[in-house]
C-alpha cells in the first residue's frame, strides 16, 4: 500500500469516527449509533489491514465510552458503562478480523485465479479426430497436407521429441547387432540410440 493511500485511509477513518461520535453525542443516550461505528472500522480493516482496523476499533470503543459518559446515561453503577464499552470493543474487533480475513481470502483468490489463467494460456491441447496414415503414420493437417507426426504435435503443443529405437525395431532393422537370443544375451543394449 502506498503511503498516500494509507494516509487517506487514516484520515477518512478518523473523520468518520468524529462525525459518528458527534451525531451520537447530539442525539443523546436514548438514540443508539453503535452499529454506525462499523463503517470506519470496516473501511480501515479493508484498506489498511487488521492492525490498523484494531486501532480504529479501540478508538471507536473509547469514543463511544466517552460520549456515553458525556451524555449522562443513568447507570446504577459506573461499571456498567465500562462493561458496555468492553462488549462494543469485542464486537468491533470481530468486525475487524472478519473484514480483514475476507479481504485476505479475496486477494489470495484473485492471485490464484491470475496464476491459473497464466498456466492455462500456456497449455495447448490436441483435440478431435486426427487423420493418420496407416502405413507411414503421417498426420493430415488442417489445410490438407500430410506431415510427420512429430512436426504436427510440436506445432500444436509444447511437446518436444527425441528419437530412439524400441527393442523390437532394433532387432528387426539391425539384426547383426544382436546375437542369437536362445543361446546368449544380446551383444548390445536393448535400446539403441542413434543420436538423432
C-alpha positions in Angstrom: 0.0 0.0 0.0 1.3 3.4 -0.9 1.9 6.0 1.8 -0.6 8.3 0.3 -3.4 5.7 0.3 -2.5 4.8 3.9 -2.7 8.4 5.0 -6.0 8.8 3.2 -7.4 5.7 5.0 -6.3 7.1 8.4 -7.9 10.5 7.7 -11.1 9.1 6.4 -11.4 6.6 9.3 -10.9 9.3 12.0 -13.2 11.8 10.3 -15.9 9.1 10.2 -15.4 8.3 13.9 -15.6 12.0 14.8 -18.8 12.5 12.7 -20.5 9.4 14.2 -19.4 10.4 17.7 -20.8 13.9 17.2 -24.1 12.5 16.0 -24.1 10.0 18.9 -23.5 12.8 21.4 -26.1 15.2 19.9 -28.8 12.6 19.8 -28.3 11.7 23.5 -28.2 8.3 25.1 -31.7 7.3 24.0 -30.8 7.1 20.4 -28.1 4.5 19.7 -25.4 4.9 17.0 -23.5 1.7 17.9 -23.7 0.0 14.5 -22.6 3.1 12.6 -19.1 2.7 14.1 -18.8 -0.4 12.0 -18.4 1.8 8.9 -15.0 3.4 9.8 -13.8 0.1 11.3 -14.7 -1.9 8.2 -13.1 0.8 6.0 -9.9 0.7 8.0 -9.7 -3.1 8.1 -10.4 -3.4 4.3 -8.0 -0.8 3.1 -5.2 -0.8 5.7 -5.4 -4.3 7.2 -6.0 -5.9 10.5 -3.6 -3.9 12.7 -5.0 -0.5 11.7 -8.5 -2.0 12.0 -7.8 -3.0 15.6 -6.5 0.6 16.3 -9.7 2.1 14.9 -11.8 -0.4 16.9 -10.1 0.6 20.1 -10.5 4.3 19.3 -14.2 3.7 18.4 -14.9 1.9 21.6 -13.2 4.7 23.6 -15.1 7.3 21.7 -18.4 5.5 22.4 -17.4 5.2 26.1 -16.6 8.9 26.4 -19.7 10.0 24.6 -21.8 7.7 26.7 -20.3 9.2 29.8 -20.7 12.8 28.5 -24.4 12.2 27.7 -25.0 11.2 31.3 -26.6 7.8 30.8 -28.1 6.9 34.2 -26.3 3.6 35.1 -26.9 2.2 38.5 -23.1 1.6 38.7 -20.4 3.2 36.6 -19.0 -0.3 35.9 -21.9 -1.0 33.6 -20.6 1.7 31.2 -17.2 0.1 31.2 -18.8 -3.3 30.6 -20.8 -1.9 27.7 -17.7 -0.3 26.2 -15.9 -3.7 26.5 -18.7 -5.5 24.8 -18.7 -2.9 22.0 -14.9 -3.3 21.7 -15.2 -7.1 21.3 -17.9 -6.6 18.6 -15.7 -4.1 16.8 -12.7 -6.4 16.9 -14.8 -9.3 15.5 -15.8 -7.0 12.6 -12.2 -6.0 12.1 -11.0 -9.6 12.0 -13.8 -10.7 9.7 -13.4 -7.9 7.2 -9.6 -8.2 7.1 -9.9 -12.0 6.7 -12.4 -11.7 3.8 -10.0 -9.2 2.1 -7.1 -11.6 2.5 -9.1 -14.5 1.1 -10.3 -12.4 -1.9 -6.8 -11.2 -2.6 -5.4 -14.7 -2.4 -8.2 -16.0 -4.7 -7.5 -13.2 -7.2 -3.8 -14.1 -7.3 -4.6 -17.8 -7.7 -7.0 -17.0 -10.5 -4.4 -14.9 -12.3 -1.8 -17.8 -11.9 -4.3 -20.3 -13.2 -5.1 -18.1 -16.2 -1.4 -17.8 -17.0 -1.0 -21.6 -16.7 -4.0 -22.2 -18.9 -2.7 -19.8 -21.5 0.5 -21.8 -21.8 -1.3 -25.2 -22.3 -2.1 -26.2 -25.8 -4.3 -29.3 -26.1 -4.8 -31.5 -29.1 -8.5 -32.4 -29.6 -10.7 -34.1 -32.1 -10.1 -36.8 -34.7 -6.6 -36.7 -36.3 -6.4 -38.4 -39.7 -3.3 -40.5 -39.6 -1.8 -42.7 -42.4 -2.0 -46.4 -41.5 1.3 -47.0 -43.2 3.7 -44.1 -42.7 1.9 -42.6 -39.7 1.9 -39.0 -41.1 -1.0 -36.8 -40.0 -3.1 -34.7 -42.3 -3.2 -31.2 -41.0 -6.0 -28.6 -41.1 -5.2 -27.5 -44.7 -5.0 -31.0 -46.1 -1.2 -31.5 -46.2 0.4 -34.7 -44.8 3.2 -34.1 -42.3 5.3 -36.1 -39.8 3.6 -36.7 -36.5 6.5 -35.1 -34.7 6.1 -31.9 -36.7 2.3 -31.8 -36.2 2.4 -32.4 -32.4 5.3 -29.9 -31.9 3.3 -27.2 -33.7 0.1 -27.9 -31.8 1.5 -28.4 -28.3 4.5 -27.7 -26.2 5.9 -31.2 -26.6 9.4 -31.8 -27.9 10.7 -35.1 -29.3 13.9 -37.1 -29.0 14.4 -40.1 -31.2 15.4 -43.6 -30.2 14.5 -47.2 -31.3 12.5 -49.6 -29.4 14.0 -53.1 -28.8 11.7 -54.8 -31.4 12.5 -52.4 -34.2 16.2 -52.5 -33.3 16.2 -56.3 -33.7 14.2 -56.0 -37.0 16.3 -53.2 -38.5 19.7 -54.2 -37.2 19.8 -57.9 -36.7 23.6 -58.0 -36.9 23.8 -56.2 -33.6 22.0 -58.9 -31.7 23.3 -62.4 -31.0 21.1 -65.4 -31.1 18.9 -64.9 -28.1 18.3 -68.6 -27.5 21.9 -69.2 -26.6 23.2 -66.0 -25.2 22.4 -62.5 -24.0 22.3 -59.6 -26.6 25.6 -58.3 -27.5 24.3 -54.7 -27.3 21.8 -52.9 -25.1 18.1 -53.3 -25.8 17.6 -49.6 -26.6 19.7 -48.4 -29.4 20.1 -44.6 -29.5 21.0 -43.4 -33.0 21.9 -39.9 -31.8 19.1 -38.3 -33.9 
